[in-house]
Amino acid sequence: MNDNTVKVIKSYMNIGAYVYMALPNTKYNAEEGGYKNSFNHWAELAEWLAKNPQYKGGNVGIDLDRSTLVVVDVDQHGKDGLHSLKDFLQSRAVDPATISATYLEKTAGGGWHVFYKCEGQDSKKRIISAMDGLDVLNSGGVIVAPSVIDGNEYKATTELETLQAKPQWVDELGQDKTDSKKTNNQRHARYSVAERWGMIANGFETGQRNDQATSLIGWLLSYAIHPRTALEVAKIANNQSLQPLDSNELEKVYTSVLKREIAKAKRKREALHG
């Protein structure tokens, strides 16, 4: 780990962030606890790295569960999140140029991470697709500069000292979506076919991993796919995740869903022949 990386990590810690390390060229920490292997003091992280040297040349992440930060994730890969954000801000009579007044990072995928300071008592949440190409994150892990994915760097475009307090519009972003979820009052999220294919391609969302794994495995089994094949597909999705489920946990989800589907099939047979 070079001196510049250490300097950047310490600067994150100085603003109250808890930093974790990800494996080189990845977005996840593969040790038990995942992104929760995070620290707010360099000496503690250095001690952890001494025990896990494979992470010394790895990527840098921030544990948003423990940090008083919120990130507006602007996706520019196949989507135009920046256009969505500008339209949203203009609808709130907010000058889009104001986002350049806070700490900004250009992501490896060509998008943007817009950082704001938030109060510790703020409820933790991840609103995925708050608008087209926009996520609101203050829970889970997020990869930050000076990380590298497939040769593409995360780069700070403003100084960390410019970090601003969270403006009101951040709370309003995705409000309709969260209100809709409360109104539906569903025990588990319902996912479309497109969303399930998205899980296979992009992994499970942190905070919804168990629900999404359950949904994906159940969906695959509903097509009479061999059970072990369904598990292998779920493993592929899990490995794509920012924070994968522990392999034992995924097996438990799989076993539970398989038992449920077997019981469901048995009931159908009994109804047909009863």
Order of alpha helices (4+ residues) and beta strands (2+ residues): alpha-beta-alpha-beta-beta-alpha-beta-beta-beta-beta-beta-beta-beta-beta-beta-alpha-alpha-alpha-alpha-alpha-alpha
